[in-house]
Amino acid sequence: MVHILHLDSSPRGDRSISRALTKQFIDVWKQIHPDDAIIYRDLGHHPVPAIDEAWIAAAFSPPEQLTPTLDSALMISDELIEELLTADLYVLGIPMYNYSVPATFKAYIDQVVRVRRTFIIGADGYEGLLKNKKVLVITTRGGSYAGEPLDFQEPYLRAVFDFIGITDVTFIHAENLAMGADERQFSIAAAHKTIHQVIAAWQLDYSNVLYS
Ligand SMILES: Cc1cc2nc3c(=O)[nH]c(=O)nc-3n(C[C@H](O)[C@H](O)[C@H](O)COP(=O)(O)O)c2cc1C
């Protein structure tokens, strides 16, 4: 059985295109593999808190020095990291906000990038601990930025995922969503098609290992 972490970060509801696209992925996957487990996180509607002084003190304290108060500062972080460790595949919906990720997603990143839990500092430097994970990032954008210097989303996410060990990263950018109905339709249709291709590719990767 595969575990999928499905995460949305748009604050919008029914009008959110990133939500519709991640849902499409999950719906199709569930039709093929109804027994797979989906862990759902809605950061857009239920944001996780920004890290604070207690969090930083706790995260960087040696484990033997953790008091119950320090420990409780990491409760949410522990829960989120557990989800990341449990899931084999991640499907993330992330709108572009001001050239980058929404603050809700940045707060999530700050909660899960944690020494001794998702990375370690070894003899050869930093090492990410989230091994053998695959991530599909579906971004939505009013304009067109893929491959351009103003795209602070994809390079940032690649860097931060790489830091915690996630190197198998696929992006689908649904762009030009604010450029009129035709452009929007075209972009969403292209994203739908690519979602099916990613599902086919991931299934191939996993069929021998997990479904045999
Ligand atoms: C606060 C805000 C900032 C935005 N910044 C950008 C931006 O920098 N570049 C861009 O192409 N689109 C930008 N957009 C447009 C969104 O990326 C676009 O509306 C997208 O569809 C939002 O995702 P959603 O449909 O899942 O809510 C912005 C939208 C909002 C509300």
The ligand as a Gaussian input file, in Angstrom:
#p B3LYP/6-31G(d) Opt

LIG

0 1
 C       -1.709000      37.732000      -3.075000
 C       -1.515000      37.186000      -4.459000
 C       -0.260000      37.256000      -5.055000
 C       -0.070000      36.752000      -6.332000
 N        1.179000      36.827000      -6.897000
 C        1.364000      36.327000      -8.143000
 C        2.653000      36.390000      -8.756000
 O        3.633000      36.879000      -8.204000
 N        2.782000      35.881000     -10.005000
 C        1.735000      35.319000     -10.666000
 O        1.911000      34.849000     -11.791000
 N        0.505000      35.233000     -10.107000
 C        0.301000      35.725000      -8.862000
 N       -0.936000      35.627000      -8.283000
 C       -2.011000      34.911000      -8.995000
 C       -2.191000      33.489000      -8.450000
 O       -1.012000      32.757000      -8.551000
 C       -3.297000      32.772000      -9.225000
 O       -4.516000      33.490000      -8.994000
 C       -3.489000      31.335000      -8.827000
 O       -4.535000      30.775000      -9.578000
 C       -3.795000      31.181000      -7.341000
 O       -3.928000      29.807000      -7.019000
 P       -5.364000      29.188000      -6.636000
 O       -6.221000      29.313000      -7.864000
 O       -5.091000      27.783000      -6.282000
 O       -5.904000      29.973000      -5.485000
 C       -1.149000      36.144000      -7.021000
 C       -2.407000      36.067000      -6.399000
 C       -2.589000      36.577000      -5.136000
 C       -3.954000      36.464000      -4.493000

